[in-house]
Amino acid sequence: MDLSDLRCKIDEIDYELVRLFCERMRISGEIAHYKSRNGLEIFDPERELAKLSDIKRNAEHDFHGYIEELYARVFELSREYQAKSWL
């Protein structure tokens, strides 16, 4: 496989990542509305820790540190979006 083929694979993965990220953010907005209607806080540290632990179980060990960094940012962005959706 040459560099062009590898880059094509990355492009396909990036397209799917963006699609899934947008879907995740839309659902985060729905969660914000649920939380607002039910008097729940946006930040749920226990949920985030449990989710991260679950995600890491499905990732190769070599990538755990990267997964932690990635999801720290994903969680942060989700909370930001929920806060905007809360209004």
DSSP file (Angstrom, degrees, kcal/mol; ACC not computed):
  #  RESIDUE AA STRUCTURE BP1 BP2  ACC     N-H-->O    O-->H-N    N-H-->O    O-->H-N    TCO  KAPPA ALPHA  PHI   PSI    X-CA   Y-CA   Z-CA
    1    1 A M              0   0    0      0, 0.0     2,-0.1     0, 0.0     0, 0.0   0.000 360.0 360.0 360.0 131.7    0.0    0.0    0.0
    2    2 A D     >  -     0   0    0      1,-0.1     4,-2.2     4,-0.0     3,-0.2  -0.387 360.0 -94.7 -96.2 176.7    1.4    3.4   -1.0
    3    3 A L  H  > S+     0   0    0      1,-0.2     4,-2.6     2,-0.2     5,-0.2   0.866 123.0  54.9 -58.4 -40.4    1.2    6.8    0.7
    4    4 A S  H  > S+     0   0    0      1,-0.2     4,-2.0     2,-0.2    -1,-0.2   0.902 108.6  48.4 -61.6 -42.5   -1.8    7.8   -1.5
    5    5 A D  H  > S+     0   0    0     -3,-0.2     4,-2.0     2,-0.2    -2,-0.2   0.915 111.7  49.4 -63.7 -43.7   -3.7    4.7   -0.5
    6    6 A L  H  X S+     0   0    0     -4,-2.2     4,-2.2     1,-0.2    -2,-0.2   0.910 110.9  49.6 -63.3 -42.2   -3.0    5.3    3.2
    7    7 A R  H  X S+     0   0    0     -4,-2.6     4,-2.6     1,-0.2    -1,-0.2   0.868 107.6  54.7 -65.2 -35.8   -4.1    8.9    2.9
    8    8 A C  H  X S+     0   0    0     -4,-2.0     4,-2.1     2,-0.2    -1,-0.2   0.907 107.6  49.9 -62.6 -41.9   -7.3    7.9    1.2
    9    9 A K  H  X S+     0   0    0     -4,-2.0     4,-2.3     2,-0.2    -2,-0.2   0.915 110.3  50.2 -62.5 -43.1   -8.0    5.6    4.1
   10   10 A I  H  X S+     0   0    0     -4,-2.2     4,-3.0     1,-0.2    -2,-0.2   0.914 108.6  52.9 -60.2 -43.5   -7.4    8.4    6.6
   11   11 A D  H  X S+     0   0    0     -4,-2.6     4,-2.2     1,-0.2    -1,-0.2   0.905 109.5  48.4 -59.0 -43.1   -9.8   10.7    4.5
   12   12 A E  H  X S+     0   0    0     -4,-2.1     4,-2.0     2,-0.2    -1,-0.2   0.911 112.9  47.6 -64.1 -42.9  -12.5    8.0    4.7
   13   13 A I  H  X S+     0   0    0     -4,-2.3     4,-2.9     1,-0.2    -2,-0.2   0.916 110.4  52.1 -64.8 -43.2  -12.0    7.7    8.5
   14   14 A D  H  X S+     0   0    0     -4,-3.0     4,-2.5     2,-0.2     5,-0.2   0.905 107.5  52.3 -60.3 -42.2  -12.0   11.4    9.0
   15   15 A Y  H  X S+     0   0    0     -4,-2.2     4,-2.2     1,-0.2    -1,-0.2   0.932 112.8  44.8 -58.4 -46.1  -15.3   11.7    7.1
   16   16 A E  H  X S+     0   0    0     -4,-2.0     4,-2.6     2,-0.2     5,-0.2   0.890 110.9  53.8 -67.3 -39.8  -16.9    9.1    9.3
   17   17 A L  H  X S+     0   0    0     -4,-2.9     4,-2.7     2,-0.2    -2,-0.2   0.919 110.1  47.3 -59.7 -43.9  -15.4   10.7   12.5
   18   18 A V  H  X S+     0   0    0     -4,-2.5     4,-2.5     2,-0.2     5,-0.2   0.925 112.1  49.9 -64.7 -44.3  -16.9   14.0   11.6
   19   19 A R  H  X S+     0   0    0     -4,-2.2     4,-1.9    -5,-0.2    -2,-0.2   0.930 115.0  43.3 -59.3 -46.4  -20.3   12.4   10.8
   20   20 A L  H  X S+     0   0    0     -4,-2.6     4,-2.6     2,-0.2    -2,-0.2   0.865 111.5  53.9 -69.6 -37.1  -20.3   10.6   14.1
   21   21 A F  H  X S+     0   0    0     -4,-2.7     4,-2.5    -5,-0.2    -2,-0.2   0.928 108.9  49.0 -62.8 -44.2  -19.1   13.6   16.1
   22   22 A C  H  X S+     0   0    0     -4,-2.5     4,-2.3     1,-0.2    -2,-0.2   0.903 111.6  49.4 -62.7 -40.5  -21.9   15.7   14.8
   23   23 A E  H  X S+     0   0    0     -4,-1.9     4,-2.2    -5,-0.2    -1,-0.2   0.916 110.5  50.9 -63.2 -42.4  -24.4   13.0   15.6
   24   24 A R  H  X S+     0   0    0     -4,-2.6     4,-2.2     1,-0.2    -2,-0.2   0.911 110.3  49.3 -61.1 -43.0  -22.9   12.8   19.2
   25   25 A M  H  X S+     0   0    0     -4,-2.5     4,-1.9     2,-0.2    -1,-0.2   0.893 108.3  52.8 -66.5 -39.4  -23.2   16.5   19.6
   26   26 A R  H  X S+     0   0    0     -4,-2.3     4,-1.7     1,-0.2    -1,-0.2   0.926 110.6  47.6 -59.9 -43.9  -26.9   16.6   18.4
   27   27 A I  H  X S+     0   0    0     -4,-2.2     4,-2.5     1,-0.2    -1,-0.2   0.869 106.3  58.0 -66.0 -36.1  -27.7   13.9   21.0
   28   28 A S  H  X S+     0   0    0     -4,-2.2     4,-2.2     1,-0.2    -1,-0.2   0.887 104.4  52.8 -58.6 -38.5  -25.8   15.9   23.6
   29   29 A G  H  X S+     0   0    0     -4,-1.9     4,-1.9     2,-0.2    -1,-0.2   0.903 108.0  49.6 -62.7 -41.3  -28.2   18.7   22.9
   30   30 A E  H  X S+     0   0    0     -4,-1.7     4,-2.1     1,-0.2    -2,-0.2   0.894 109.5  52.0 -63.5 -39.6  -31.1   16.4   23.4
   31   31 A I  H  X S+     0   0    0     -4,-2.5     4,-3.0     1,-0.2    -2,-0.2   0.894 105.8  55.3 -62.8 -39.6  -29.6   15.3   26.7
   32   32 A A  H  X S+     0   0    0     -4,-2.2     4,-2.5     1,-0.2    -1,-0.2   0.914 107.7  48.5 -59.9 -43.1  -29.3   19.0   27.7
   33   33 A H  H  X S+     0   0    0     -4,-1.9     4,-2.3     2,-0.2    -1,-0.2   0.908 112.2  49.0 -65.0 -40.7  -33.0   19.5   27.2
   34   34 A Y  H  X S+     0   0    0     -4,-2.1     4,-1.6     2,-0.2    -2,-0.2   0.943 112.5  47.7 -61.1 -48.0  -33.8   16.4   29.2
   35   35 A K  H  <>S+     0   0    0     -4,-3.0     5,-2.7     1,-0.2     4,-0.4   0.900 111.2  51.3 -61.0 -41.2  -31.5   17.5   32.0
   36   36 A S  H ><5S+     0   0    0     -4,-2.5     3,-1.0     1,-0.2    -1,-0.2   0.926 111.2  46.8 -62.5 -45.7  -33.1   21.0   32.0
   37   37 A R  H 3<5S+     0   0    0     -4,-2.3    -1,-0.2     1,-0.2    -2,-0.2   0.767 118.1  43.0 -66.7 -25.6  -36.6   19.6   32.2
   38   38 A N  T 3<5S-     0   0    0     -4,-1.6    -1,-0.2    -5,-0.2    -2,-0.2   0.247 111.5-112.8-109.5  12.0  -35.6   17.3   35.0
   39   39 A G  T < 5 +     0   0    0     -3,-1.0     2,-0.3    -4,-0.4    -3,-0.2   0.795  64.9 147.3  66.2  30.5  -33.5   19.6   37.1
   40   40 A L      < -     0   0    0     -5,-2.7    -1,-0.2    -6,-0.2     2,-0.1  -0.696  48.8-112.3 -99.1 152.1  -30.2   17.8   36.5
   41   41 A E        -     0   0    0     -2,-0.3    -1,-0.1     2,-0.1    -5,-0.0  -0.464  16.0-131.6 -77.4 151.5  -26.8   19.3   36.2
   42   42 A I  S    S+     0   0    0     -2,-0.1     2,-0.5     1,-0.1    -1,-0.1   0.945  91.4  68.4 -66.1 -48.8  -24.9   19.4   33.0
   43   43 A F        +     0   0    0      1,-0.1    -2,-0.1    36,-0.0    -1,-0.1  -0.625  55.7 173.1 -82.4 122.9  -21.7   18.1   34.5
   44   44 A D     >  -     0   0    0     -2,-0.5     4,-2.1     1,-0.1     3,-0.4  -0.787   4.6-179.5-127.1  85.0  -21.9   14.4   35.6
   45   45 A P  H  > S+     0   0    0      0, 0.0     4,-2.4     0, 0.0     5,-0.2   0.837  80.8  55.3 -60.1 -34.4  -18.3   13.5   36.6
   46   46 A E  H  > S+     0   0    0      1,-0.2     4,-2.3     2,-0.2     5,-0.2   0.909 108.7  48.3 -64.1 -40.7  -19.3    9.9   37.6
   47   47 A R  H  > S+     0   0    0     -3,-0.4     4,-2.8     2,-0.2    -1,-0.2   0.919 111.3  50.2 -64.0 -43.7  -20.8    9.3   34.1
   48   48 A E  H  X S+     0   0    0     -4,-2.1     4,-2.7     2,-0.2    -2,-0.2   0.914 111.8  47.4 -63.4 -42.5  -17.7   10.7   32.4
   49   49 A L  H  X S+     0   0    0     -4,-2.4     4,-2.3     2,-0.2    -1,-0.2   0.920 114.2  46.8 -64.1 -43.1  -15.4    8.5   34.4
   50   50 A A  H  X S+     0   0    0     -4,-2.3     4,-2.3    -5,-0.2    -2,-0.2   0.914 113.5  49.0 -64.2 -42.4  -17.5    5.4   33.8
   51   51 A K  H  X S+     0   0    0     -4,-2.8     4,-2.6     2,-0.2    -2,-0.2   0.922 111.6  48.7 -63.3 -45.2  -17.7    6.3   30.1
   52   52 A L  H  X S+     0   0    0     -4,-2.7     4,-2.6     1,-0.2    -1,-0.2   0.908 110.8  50.8 -62.3 -42.3  -14.0    6.8   29.8
   53   53 A S  H  X S+     0   0    0     -4,-2.3     4,-1.5     1,-0.2    -1,-0.2   0.918 111.8  47.7 -61.0 -43.7  -13.3    3.5   31.6
   54   54 A D  H  X S+     0   0    0     -4,-2.3     4,-0.8     2,-0.2    -2,-0.2   0.912 112.1  49.4 -63.1 -44.1  -15.6    1.7   29.2
   55   55 A I  H >< S+     0   0    0     -4,-2.6     3,-1.1     1,-0.2     4,-0.2   0.916 108.7  52.3 -62.6 -44.1  -14.1    3.3   26.1
   56   56 A K  H >< S+     0   0    0     -4,-2.6     3,-1.4     1,-0.3    -1,-0.2   0.824 100.3  62.6 -64.7 -30.5  -10.6    2.4   27.2
   57   57 A R  H 3< S+     0   0    0     -4,-1.5    -1,-0.3     1,-0.3    -2,-0.2   0.808 106.3  46.4 -62.4 -27.4  -11.6   -1.2   27.7
   58   58 A N  T << S+     0   0    0     -3,-1.1     2,-0.3    -4,-0.8    -1,-0.3   0.358 103.0  81.0 -96.5   5.0  -12.3   -1.3   23.9
   59   59 A A  S <  S-     0   0    0     -3,-1.4     2,-0.1    -4,-0.2     5,-0.1  -0.802  90.1 -97.0-111.8 152.2   -9.1    0.4   22.9
   60   60 A E    >   -     0   0    0     -2,-0.3     3,-2.0     1,-0.1     4,-0.3  -0.417  35.9-120.7 -63.2 140.8   -5.6   -0.9   22.5
   61   61 A H  G >  S+     0   0    0      1,-0.3     3,-1.7     2,-0.2     4,-0.4   0.843 109.8  63.6 -54.7 -38.7   -3.5   -0.3   25.6
   62   62 A D  G 3  S+     0   0    0      1,-0.3    -1,-0.3     2,-0.1     4,-0.2   0.729 105.3  47.6 -59.6 -21.3   -0.9    1.7   23.7
   63   63 A F  G <> S+     0   0    0     -3,-2.0     4,-2.7     1,-0.1    -1,-0.3   0.401  78.4 102.4-102.2   1.5   -3.6    4.3   22.9
   64   64 A H  H <> S+     0   0    0     -3,-1.7     4,-2.5    -4,-0.3     5,-0.2   0.890  82.5  49.6 -55.5 -44.6   -5.1    4.7   26.4
   65   65 A G  H  > S+     0   0    0     -4,-0.4     4,-1.9     1,-0.2    -1,-0.2   0.897 113.2  46.8 -62.2 -40.0   -3.3    8.0   27.0
   66   66 A Y  H  > S+     0   0    0     -4,-0.2     4,-2.9     2,-0.2    -2,-0.2   0.884 110.3  53.1 -68.9 -38.3   -4.4    9.4   23.7
   67   67 A I  H  X S+     0   0    0     -4,-2.7     4,-2.9     2,-0.2     5,-0.3   0.914 107.5  51.9 -62.1 -42.8   -8.0    8.2   24.3
   68   68 A E  H  X S+     0   0    0     -4,-2.5     4,-1.9    -5,-0.2    -2,-0.2   0.921 112.8  44.8 -60.0 -44.4   -8.0   10.0   27.7
   69   69 A E  H  X S+     0   0    0     -4,-1.9     4,-1.6     2,-0.2    -2,-0.2   0.924 114.0  49.5 -65.3 -44.6   -6.9   13.2   26.0
   70   70 A L  H  X S+     0   0    0     -4,-2.9     4,-2.3     1,-0.2    -2,-0.2   0.945 114.8  42.9 -60.1 -49.6   -9.3   12.9   23.1
   71   71 A Y  H  X S+     0   0    0     -4,-2.9     4,-2.9     1,-0.2     5,-0.3   0.778 105.4  62.2 -75.0 -25.4  -12.3   12.2   25.4
   72   72 A A  H  X S+     0   0    0     -4,-1.9     4,-1.8    -5,-0.3    -1,-0.2   0.927 111.7  40.7 -59.2 -41.9  -11.4   14.9   27.9
   73   73 A R  H  X S+     0   0    0     -4,-1.6     4,-2.8     2,-0.2    -2,-0.2   0.893 113.6  52.4 -73.6 -40.1  -11.9   17.3   25.0
   74   74 A V  H  X S+     0   0    0     -4,-2.3     4,-2.4     2,-0.2    -2,-0.2   0.933 111.8  46.8 -60.7 -45.6  -15.0   15.5   23.6
   75   75 A F  H  X S+     0   0    0     -4,-2.9     4,-2.5     2,-0.2    -1,-0.2   0.915 112.0  50.9 -62.3 -42.5  -16.6   15.7   27.1
   76   76 A E  H  X S+     0   0    0     -4,-1.8     4,-2.3    -5,-0.3    -2,-0.2   0.931 111.6  46.8 -60.9 -46.3  -15.6   19.4   27.4
   77   77 A L  H  X S+     0   0    0     -4,-2.8     4,-2.5     1,-0.2    -1,-0.2   0.885 111.1  52.4 -64.1 -38.6  -17.1   20.2   24.0
   78   78 A S  H  X S+     0   0    0     -4,-2.4     4,-2.7    -5,-0.2    -1,-0.2   0.913 109.8  48.4 -63.4 -42.8  -20.3   18.3   24.9
   79   79 A R  H  X S+     0   0    0     -4,-2.5     4,-2.5     2,-0.2    -2,-0.2   0.906 111.3  50.8 -64.5 -40.6  -20.7   20.2   28.1
   80   80 A E  H  X S+     0   0    0     -4,-2.3     4,-1.8     2,-0.2    -2,-0.2   0.931 112.8  45.7 -60.7 -45.5  -20.2   23.5   26.3
   81   81 A Y  H  X S+     0   0    0     -4,-2.5     4,-2.5     1,-0.2    -2,-0.2   0.897 111.7  51.8 -65.9 -40.5  -22.8   22.5   23.7
   82   82 A Q  H  X S+     0   0    0     -4,-2.7     4,-2.0     1,-0.2    -1,-0.2   0.905 107.0  53.6 -62.3 -40.5  -25.2   21.4   26.4
   83   83 A A  H  X S+     0   0    0     -4,-2.5     4,-0.7     1,-0.2    -1,-0.2   0.894 111.5  45.1 -62.3 -38.8  -24.7   24.7   28.2
   84   84 A K  H >< S+     0   0    0     -4,-1.8     3,-0.6     1,-0.2    -1,-0.2   0.877 114.6  48.2 -70.0 -37.6  -25.7   26.6   25.0
   85   85 A S  H 3< S+     0   0    0     -4,-2.5    -2,-0.2     1,-0.2    -1,-0.2   0.750  99.8  69.2 -73.2 -23.7  -28.6   24.2   24.4
   86   86 A W  H 3<        0   0    0     -4,-2.0    -1,-0.2     1,-0.3    -2,-0.2   0.816 360.0 360.0 -63.0 -33.5  -29.7   24.6   28.0
   87   87 A L    <<        0   0    0     -4,-0.7    -1,-0.3    -3,-0.6    -2,-0.1   0.475 360.0 360.0 -67.2 360.0  -30.7   28.3   27.4
